[in-house]
Amino acid sequence: MMSELPLDQVRTLLAVVDEGTFDAAAAALHLTPSAVSQRVKALERRTGRVLLRRTKPVRPTESGEVLVRFARQLARLERDARGELGISGAGEPTRVSVAVNADSLATWFLGALTRVPQEPRLCFELRREDEDHTAALLREGLVMAAVTSSADPVPGCSVRALGLMRYLPVANPVFAEARLGGPLPEALAEAPVVVFDRRDDIQDGFVRSLSGGRGTASALRHYVPTSEGYAEAVAAGLGWGLVPQAQADPLLRAGRLVHLAPDRSVDVPLYWQQWRLDSPALAAVAEAVTATAAQTLRG
């Protein structure tokens, strides 16, 4: 019966996942590949589960993800403790990794980071991902926190609501006049549309909401995978799209965009999920993010 998780074995598992192969992990840990393999196999026997998929690069199984996340949290707590004891590396800052969606990154999130106190010294590692998928990075232990559209907490994480991000259906005025005449649902289903990437379905959802659940946006799609580039592509007349209100408002005032349905918009709920750790660094970031979101997102 398993009574404890040997920390050397857990750290070895993390090294294999991070380095991608047993040989690379052995070099990083100054061990032989055989010793690394033996540690991982011992941990698998102890847990009674297969923890790694022996692919190239190596990938954790669902059970392995649990232990990888535990190993990262353990390393985070160790660094925090060393910092509080004054025995961390000279001048070594604390790294905070966060997954955040592109639209938040382009509108309000960076402002939140400027509000984080200068002490303790932090450096940020941001990973851009769609809000529907940022929680997966938390689940895999690749980040400590995430801005996500999921209200269901990842195991080992806490969750709090940030607010609603509003998107407006807009188009270039000349494009709208030329391509969007007639009933709007049918027009949007035929006209070119700008889409962020192949997982972006907000435009399809908007067309379905107008047409009683039927139809999608046009198959004539322009993929523009940056938030700033997306708004500019719509303003330039490549197609219609749903643009965050914070980006759309100045373009509407300048006459570069028109609102296609002034009484309609799409509100996407955002949540902050983070490891459930007593980490001063993570707490400081969470406080700044939630305070900024309260001021910039819709209630």
TORZARO-531665 format. One record per residue (C-alpha): residue number from 1; x, y, z. Coordinates in steps of 0.1 Angstrom, whole numbers, padded with zeros to 4 digits, always signed. Layout:
BEGIN
+------+-------+-------+-------+
! resi !     x !     y !     z !
+------+-------+-------+-------+
!  NUM !     X !     Y !     Z !
...
+------+-------+-------+-------+
end
This chain:
BEGIN
+------+-------+-------+-------+
! resi !     x !     y !     z !
+------+-------+-------+-------+
!    1 ! +0000 ! +0000 ! +0000 !
!    2 ! +0013 ! +0034 ! -0009 !
!    3 ! +0020 ! +0056 ! +0022 !
!    4 ! +0040 ! +0084 ! +0006 !
!    5 ! +0053 ! +0097 ! -0026 !
!    6 ! +0091 ! +0096 ! -0027 !
!    7 ! +0101 ! +0131 ! -0037 !
!    8 ! +0132 ! +0120 ! -0057 !
!    9 ! +0110 ! +0098 ! -0079 !
!   10 ! +0084 ! +0126 ! -0083 !
!   11 ! +0111 ! +0151 ! -0093 !
!   12 ! +0125 ! +0126 ! -0118 !
!   13 ! +0091 ! +0121 ! -0134 !
!   14 ! +0089 ! +0159 ! -0138 !
!   15 ! +0123 ! +0161 ! -0154 !
!   16 ! +0114 ! +0134 ! -0179 !
!   17 ! +0083 ! +0152 ! -0189 !
!   18 ! +0101 ! +0186 ! -0191 !
!   19 ! +0131 ! +0173 ! -0210 !
!   20 ! +0111 ! +0150 ! -0233 !
!   21 ! +0132 ! +0119 ! -0231 !
!   22 ! +0148 ! +0097 ! -0204 !
!   23 ! +0183 ! +0104 ! -0218 !
!   24 ! +0178 ! +0142 ! -0216 !
!   25 ! +0163 ! +0139 ! -0181 !
!   26 ! +0193 ! +0119 ! -0171 !
!   27 ! +0217 ! +0146 ! -0183 !
!   28 ! +0198 ! +0173 ! -0165 !
!   29 ! +0197 ! +0153 ! -0132 !
!   30 ! +0233 ! +0141 ! -0136 !
!   31 ! +0221 ! +0105 ! -0134 !
!   32 ! +0224 ! +0075 ! -0158 !
!   33 ! +0194 ! +0068 ! -0181 !
!   34 ! +0190 ! +0035 ! -0163 !
!   35 ! +0186 ! +0052 ! -0129 !
!   36 ! +0160 ! +0076 ! -0143 !
!   37 ! +0141 ! +0047 ! -0158 !
!   38 ! +0143 ! +0028 ! -0125 !
!   39 ! +0129 ! +0057 ! -0106 !
!   40 ! +0100 ! +0062 ! -0129 !
!   41 ! +0092 ! +0025 ! -0129 !
!   42 ! +0094 ! +0025 ! -0091 !
!   43 ! +0069 ! +0053 ! -0089 !
!   44 ! +0046 ! +0035 ! -0113 !
!   45 ! +0047 ! +0004 ! -0091 !
!   46 ! +0041 ! +0025 ! -0060 !
!   47 ! +0011 ! +0043 ! -0075 !
!   48 ! -0002 ! +0012 ! -0094 !
!   49 ! -0006 ! +0034 ! -0125 !
!   50 ! +0011 ! +0040 ! -0158 !
!   51 ! +0024 ! +0075 ! -0155 !
!   52 ! +0041 ! +0081 ! -0189 !
!   53 ! +0034 ! +0075 ! -0225 !
!   54 ! +0067 ! +0063 ! -0240 !
!   55 ! +0064 ! +0085 ! -0271 !
!   56 ! +0088 ! +0111 ! -0285 !
!   57 ! +0086 ! +0134 ! -0267 !
!   58 ! +0074 ! +0116 ! -0236 !
!   59 ! +0039 ! +0126 ! -0225 !
!   60 ! +0023 ! +0121 ! -0191 !
!   61 ! -0009 ! +0100 ! -0188 !
!   62 ! -0039 ! +0114 ! -0169 !
!   63 ! -0024 ! +0100 ! -0137 !
!   64 ! +0010 ! +0113 ! -0146 !
!   65 ! -0004 ! +0148 ! -0150 !
!   66 ! -0016 ! +0147 ! -0114 !
!   67 ! +0020 ! +0139 ! -0102 !
!   68 ! +0036 ! +0164 ! -0126 !
!   69 ! +0013 ! +0191 ! -0112 !
!   70 ! +0022 ! +0181 ! -0077 !
!   71 ! +0059 ! +0182 ! -0085 !
!   72 ! +0056 ! +0218 ! -0099 !
!   73 ! +0036 ! +0229 ! -0069 !
!   74 ! +0062 ! +0214 ! -0046 !
!   75 ! +0090 ! +0232 ! -0065 !
!   76 ! +0070 ! +0265 ! -0062 !
!   77 ! +0066 ! +0260 ! -0024 !
!   78 ! +0102 ! +0252 ! -0020 !
!   79 ! +0112 ! +0284 ! -0039 !
!   80 ! +0088 ! +0305 ! -0018 !
!   81 ! +0102 ! +0290 ! +0014 !
!   82 ! +0138 ! +0296 ! +0003 !
!   83 ! +0129 ! +0332 ! -0005 !
!   84 ! +0113 ! +0338 ! +0029 !
!   85 ! +0143 ! +0323 ! +0046 !
!   86 ! +0166 ! +0345 ! +0026 !
!   87 ! +0185 ! +0316 ! +0011 !
!   88 ! +0173 ! +0318 ! -0025 !
!   89 ! +0198 ! +0325 ! -0053 !
!   90 ! +0213 ! +0359 ! -0053 !
!   91 ! +0189 ! +0383 ! -0071 !
!   92 ! +0168 ! +0353 ! -0082 !
!   93 ! +0132 ! +0365 ! -0091 !
!   94 ! +0101 ! +0344 ! -0086 !
!   95 ! +0086 ! +0332 ! -0119 !
!   96 ! +0048 ! +0331 ! -0122 !
!   97 ! +0034 ! +0312 ! -0152 !
!   98 ! -0001 ! +0322 ! -0164 !
!   99 ! -0022 ! +0310 ! -0193 !
!  100 ! -0043 ! +0339 ! -0207 !
!  101 ! -0065 ! +0343 ! -0238 !
!  102 ! -0054 ! +0366 ! -0266 !
!  103 ! -0082 ! +0391 ! -0262 !
!  104 ! -0076 ! +0396 ! -0225 !
!  105 ! -0039 ! +0399 ! -0232 !
!  106 ! -0045 ! +0426 ! -0258 !
!  107 ! -0070 ! +0446 ! -0237 !
!  108 ! -0068 ! +0445 ! -0199 !
!  109 ! -0045 ! +0418 ! -0186 !
!  110 ! -0011 ! +0435 ! -0190 !
!  111 ! -0025 ! +0465 ! -0171 !
!  112 ! -0032 ! +0441 ! -0142 !
!  113 ! +0004 ! +0429 ! -0141 !
!  114 ! +0017 ! +0465 ! -0138 !
!  115 ! -0003 ! +0467 ! -0105 !
!  116 ! +0015 ! +0437 ! -0089 !
!  117 ! +0038 ! +0450 ! -0061 !
!  118 ! +0075 ! +0452 ! -0069 !
!  119 ! +0083 ! +0431 ! -0039 !
!  120 ! +0087 ! +0401 ! -0040 !
!  121 ! +0105 ! +0404 ! -0073 !
!  122 ! +0085 ! +0386 ! -0100 !
!  123 ! +0089 ! +0377 ! -0136 !
!  124 ! +0060 ! +0366 ! -0157 !
!  125 ! +0058 ! +0337 ! -0181 !
!  126 ! +0026 ! +0342 ! -0201 !
!  127 ! +0012 ! +0314 ! -0224 !
!  128 ! -0014 ! +0325 ! -0249 !
!  129 ! -0043 ! +0301 ! -0253 !
!  130 ! -0080 ! +0303 ! -0261 !
!  131 ! -0101 ! +0309 ! -0230 !
!  132 ! -0119 ! +0276 ! -0236 !
!  133 ! -0085 ! +0257 ! -0234 !
!  134 ! -0064 ! +0275 ! -0208 !
!  135 ! -0077 ! +0252 ! -0181 !
!  136 ! -0060 ! +0223 ! -0199 !
!  137 ! -0026 ! +0239 ! -0192 !
!  138 ! -0035 ! +0241 ! -0155 !
!  139 ! -0045 ! +0205 ! -0156 !
!  140 ! -0012 ! +0195 ! -0171 !
!  141 ! +0007 ! +0215 ! -0145 !
!  142 ! +0023 ! +0237 ! -0172 !
!  143 ! +0010 ! +0270 ! -0156 !
!  144 ! +0002 ! +0281 ! -0121 !
!  145 ! -0029 ! +0301 ! -0130 !
!  146 ! -0051 ! +0308 ! -0159 !
!  147 ! -0078 ! +0332 ! -0172 !
!  148 ! -0104 ! +0307 ! -0184 !
!  149 ! -0140 ! +0304 ! -0195 !
!  150 ! -0145 ! +0274 ! -0173 !
!  151 ! -0162 ! +0278 ! -0139 !
!  152 ! -0154 ! +0242 ! -0129 !
!  153 ! -0121 ! +0242 ! -0109 !
!  154 ! -0093 ! +0220 ! -0121 !
!  155 ! -0084 ! +0195 ! -0093 !
!  156 ! -0061 ! +0212 ! -0068 !
!  157 ! -0071 ! +0247 ! -0080 !
!  158 ! -0094 ! +0275 ! -0067 !
!  159 ! -0117 ! +0295 ! -0090 !
!  160 ! -0132 ! +0330 ! -0088 !
!  161 ! -0153 ! +0349 ! -0113 !
!  162 ! -0136 ! +0379 ! -0131 !
!  163 ! -0165 ! +0392 ! -0151 !
!  164 ! -0179 ! +0393 ! -0186 !
!  165 ! -0159 ! +0402 ! -0218 !
!  166 ! -0183 ! +0417 ! -0243 !
!  167 ! -0179 ! +0412 ! -0281 !
!  168 ! -0197 ! +0433 ! -0307 !
!  169 ! -0207 ! +0421 ! -0342 !
!  170 ! -0190 ! +0447 ! -0365 !
!  171 ! -0178 ! +0452 ! -0400 !
!  172 ! -0162 ! +0479 ! -0422 !
!  173 ! -0189 ! +0503 ! -0434 !
!  174 ! -0182 ! +0498 ! -0471 !
!  175 ! -0181 ! +0460 ! -0466 !
!  176 ! -0214 ! +0461 ! -0446 !
!  177 ! -0232 ! +0481 ! -0474 !
!  178 ! -0219 ! +0458 ! -0502 !
!  179 ! -0221 ! +0424 ! -0485 !
!  180 ! -0247 ! +0426 ! -0457 !
!  181 ! -0279 ! +0438 ! -0473 !
!  182 ! -0311 ! +0420 ! -0465 !
!  183 ! -0320 ! +0399 ! -0434 !
!  184 ! -0289 ! +0398 ! -0412 !
!  185 ! -0289 ! +0361 ! -0403 !
!  186 ! -0289 ! +0351 ! -0440 !
!  187 ! -0264 ! +0378 ! -0449 !
!  188 ! -0239 ! +0368 ! -0422 !
!  189 ! -0242 ! +0331 ! -0432 !
!  190 ! -0231 ! +0341 ! -0468 !
!  191 ! -0206 ! +0370 ! -0463 !
!  192 ! -0169 ! +0365 ! -0456 !
!  193 ! -0161 ! +0363 ! -0419 !
!  194 ! -0129 ! +0368 ! -0399 !
!  195 ! -0121 ! +0340 ! -0375 !
!  196 ! -0093 ! +0339 ! -0349 !
!  197 ! -0083 ! +0302 ! -0355 !
!  198 ! -0099 ! +0269 ! -0362 !
!  199 ! -0111 ! +0265 ! -0327 !
!  200 ! -0129 ! +0299 ! -0327 !
!  201 ! -0166 ! +0293 ! -0329 !
!  202 ! -0180 ! +0325 ! -0314 !
!  203 ! -0190 ! +0338 ! -0349 !
!  204 ! -0209 ! +0305 ! -0356 !
!  205 ! -0226 ! +0308 ! -0323 !
!  206 ! -0237 ! +0344 ! -0330 !
!  207 ! -0253 ! +0334 ! -0364 !
!  208 ! -0271 ! +0305 ! -0346 !
!  209 ! -0284 ! +0329 ! -0320 !
!  210 ! -0299 ! +0351 ! -0348 !
!  211 ! -0314 ! +0322 ! -0367 !
!  212 ! -0330 ! +0302 ! -0339 !
!  213 ! -0302 ! +0277 ! -0337 !
!  214 ! -0298 ! +0270 ! -0374 !
!  215 ! -0269 ! +0276 ! -0397 !
!  216 ! -0233 ! +0289 ! -0392 !
!  217 ! -0211 ! +0317 ! -0404 !
!  218 ! -0199 ! +0314 ! -0440 !
!  219 ! -0174 ! +0288 ! -0451 !
!  220 ! -0154 ! +0318 ! -0466 !
!  221 ! -0132 ! +0324 ! -0436 !
!  222 ! -0101 ! +0344 ! -0430 !
!  223 ! -0080 ! +0331 ! -0401 !
!  224 ! -0061 ! +0359 ! -0382 !
!  225 ! -0046 ! +0345 ! -0350 !
!  226 ! -0037 ! +0377 ! -0332 !
!  227 ! -0061 ! +0399 ! -0313 !
!  228 ! -0048 ! +0432 ! -0327 !
!  229 ! -0046 ! +0417 ! -0362 !
!  230 ! -0081 ! +0404 ! -0360 !
!  231 ! -0096 ! +0437 ! -0352 !
!  232 ! -0076 ! +0454 ! -0379 !
!  233 ! -0086 ! +0427 ! -0404 !
!  234 ! -0123 ! +0434 ! -0397 !
!  235 ! -0118 ! +0472 ! -0399 !
!  236 ! -0099 ! +0468 ! -0432 !
!  237 ! -0129 ! +0450 ! -0447 !
!  238 ! -0117 ! +0414 ! -0451 !
!  239 ! -0150 ! +0402 ! -0434 !
!  240 ! -0173 ! +0408 ! -0405 !
!  241 ! -0165 ! +0395 ! -0370 !
!  242 ! -0170 ! +0397 ! -0333 !
!  243 ! -0145 ! +0422 ! -0318 !
!  244 ! -0139 ! +0428 ! -0281 !
!  245 ! -0158 ! +0460 ! -0271 !
!  246 ! -0126 ! +0476 ! -0257 !
!  247 ! -0110 ! +0473 ! -0292 !
!  248 ! -0142 ! +0480 ! -0312 !
!  249 ! -0153 ! +0512 ! -0295 !
!  250 ! -0125 ! +0535 ! -0308 !
!  251 ! -0129 ! +0520 ! -0343 !
!  252 ! -0166 ! +0527 ! -0341 !
!  253 ! -0160 ! +0563 ! -0331 !
!  254 ! -0135 ! +0567 ! -0359 !
!  255 ! -0160 ! +0554 ! -0384 !
!  256 ! -0139 ! +0525 ! -0394 !
!  257 ! -0165 ! +0500 ! -0381 !
!  258 ! -0203 ! +0498 ! -0379 !
!  259 ! -0223 ! +0479 ! -0354 !
!  260 ! -0242 ! +0452 ! -0373 !
!  261 ! -0268 ! +0446 ! -0346 !
!  262 ! -0269 ! +0475 ! -0320 !
!  263 ! -0292 ! +0455 ! -0297 !
!  264 ! -0271 ! +0423 ! -0298 !
!  265 ! -0237 ! +0414 ! -0284 !
!  266 ! -0220 ! +0383 ! -0270 !
!  267 ! -0208 ! +0382 ! -0234 !
!  268 ! -0181 ! +0356 ! -0225 !
!  269 ! -0177 ! +0349 ! -0188 !
!  270 ! -0141 ! +0348 ! -0176 !
!  271 ! -0127 ! +0331 ! -0144 !
!  272 ! -0094 ! +0331 ! -0126 !
!  273 ! -0082 ! +0296 ! -0117 !
!  274 ! -0049 ! +0291 ! -0097 !
!  275 ! -0031 ! +0264 ! -0078 !
!  276 ! -0044 ! +0262 ! -0042 !
!  277 ! -0011 ! +0272 ! -0027 !
!  278 ! -0001 ! +0295 ! +0001 !
!  279 ! +0022 ! +0314 ! -0022 !
!  280 ! +0028 ! +0352 ! -0017 !
!  281 ! +0038 ! +0356 ! -0053 !
!  282 ! +0007 ! +0339 ! -0067 !
!  283 ! -0016 ! +0358 ! -0042 !
!  284 ! -0002 ! +0391 ! -0053 !
!  285 ! -0008 ! +0384 ! -0089 !
!  286 ! -0043 ! +0371 ! -0082 !
!  287 ! -0052 ! +0403 ! -0062 !
!  288 ! -0040 ! +0426 ! -0091 !
!  289 ! -0058 ! +0405 ! -0117 !
!  290 ! -0092 ! +0404 ! -0099 !
!  291 ! -0090 ! +0441 ! -0090 !
!  292 ! -0083 ! +0451 ! -0126 !
!  293 ! -0110 ! +0428 ! -0140 !
!  294 ! -0135 ! +0443 ! -0116 !
!  295 ! -0128 ! +0477 ! -0131 !
!  296 ! -0126 ! +0468 ! -0168 !
!  297 ! -0149 ! +0438 ! -0174 !
!  298 ! -0187 ! +0439 ! -0172 !
!  299 ! -0203 ! +0427 ! -0140 !
+------+-------+-------+-------+
end
